[in-house]
């Protein structure tokens, strides 16, 4: 005796197959999204050039040394990691948007507001020629990207 599958069973199986395929697609999309926020940035001292996977890109300013710490222009690196950024003149902060909301890096401050939570640092952000700079520790709030410096960086002095 041959068993015949009922149409409702066929639909359930088809729905289950679609649900599994959709879940796999969502997992793949999430993996790609988070993977795109992790890079190795090779920044060249005395230059605005930086490399990711041996491709050349350019920063809006060169990395510098300030108070014996290495600082990087944060805007370009965050955009490379998929964030949207703009300078909020009312807050005196770089506004960073992603799928989870907004965050802020305040000018000349040791505080970053990340999705509503204030995070304090031992160093402060700085602005040079209207470009926001942060330390690698501050950048790590947004990405687990590695930053490697090649060559010597210019030391800067900023009047208080």
N, C-alpha and C positions, 0 to 999 in steps of 0.2 A: 504494500500500500504506500503510495507516494504522498508525502506531506506537502501541503500547499500553504505558503505563508500568507497570512491575512494582510490586507492593505494597510491597516493601522500599524501592524508590526513593521512593515516596510518603511512607513513614514517615520516611526520612532527610530529605526536604525539609521535612516538617512539624516534625521535631525541630530542624532548622537555623533555621526561621522562629521557633520558640519560643525557642531559644537567643538569637537576635538580639534578640527582643522583651524577654527577661529582662535581657539586658545593657543595653539602652537604659533599662529601668526602674531598674536598679542605678545607672547613671550619673546619671539624674535624681534618684534618692534621695540620692546623694552630693552632688550640686550643691546640693540643698535643705538638706541637713544642714550643709554648710560655709557656705552663704549665711546661715543663721540665726545664725551666730556673728559676723557682721559687721554692725554697726549704726553709726549716728551718734547718740550720746547727747548731748542738750543738757541740761546740768545748770544749775539756777538757783541762784545764790549767795544765801545767807541763807534757803534753803528746802530742803525735802526733795523737791520736785518735780523730775522730769526728763521729757524728751520723747523719743520715738522715733517717727519718721514722723508728727509732729504729734499723737500720742496721749499723754496725760498718765499718768505712773506716779509712784510715791512710793518714796523710799529710806528705809532705817531711820535714817539720819542725814544731815545736810547736808554737802556737800563743804566742805573747810577748807584753810587754808594752815598748814603746819607747816615750820619751818626754811626758809622762802622757797620751798617746793614745794607744788604743788596735790595734795591727797589726796582720794580718793573712797572711799565705803563699798563695798567690793568684792563682798560677798555678793550684794546685790540685782542688780548688773550681771552677775555670772556666771550667776545663775539666769535672767536675761533672755536670756542667750546659750545656754541649754540645759544648763548644768552643774547637778549636784546638789551641795549644800554642807552641811556641818555642822561644828560646833566640836568638835575632839578635845581634851578637857581633859587627857589624859595627855601629849600632845605639845605642848600650848599652841599649837595651830595650827588654822587653818581648813582642813578637808579638802575637796578638790574632786574629784569623780568624773565621769568621762566614759567613753566606750566603750573608751578605750585604757588606763584604769587610774586610779590615784589620784595626786593632787598635793597639796602642802601649802604654805600660807603661814604661816610661824611668827610669833607675836606678838613685836613689838619686835625684829625680826631683819632683816638685809639679805640673807637667803637664802630662795629659794623652791625647793622640791624638785618638779620637774616630771617625772613619770613616772620617778622614780628618779635623775634627774640634778639636782645642786645648781647653781643659778644665783645668782651674787652680784650685788648692786646697790650703787650708791653711797649709796642712801638705805635706810631701814628701814621696815618696816610699823609701824603704830601702832594701839593700841586706845583708843577713846574710848567710855566708857559701854558696854563690852562689845561694841562694834562694830569690826570689823577694817577699817582704812583702808590703802590702798596708793597709790603714785604711778601716773601713766599708764604709765610705763615698766614697772612691775611688772605692771600689768593686761595689757599687750601680750603677755606670755608666753602668755596664754590666748585672746586674741581680737585681731583686727586692727581692732576697732571704734574709731571716732574719738570723742573726748570734746571737747565744746565747752562752755566756761563762759560763762554769761550773768550779768551783774551782778557785784558784788564778793563775795568769799569772806571768811568769818570767819577771823581768824588765831588759832591756839590755841597754848598753852604747856603742855607736859606735863613734870611733874617727873621727873627721872631716878630 
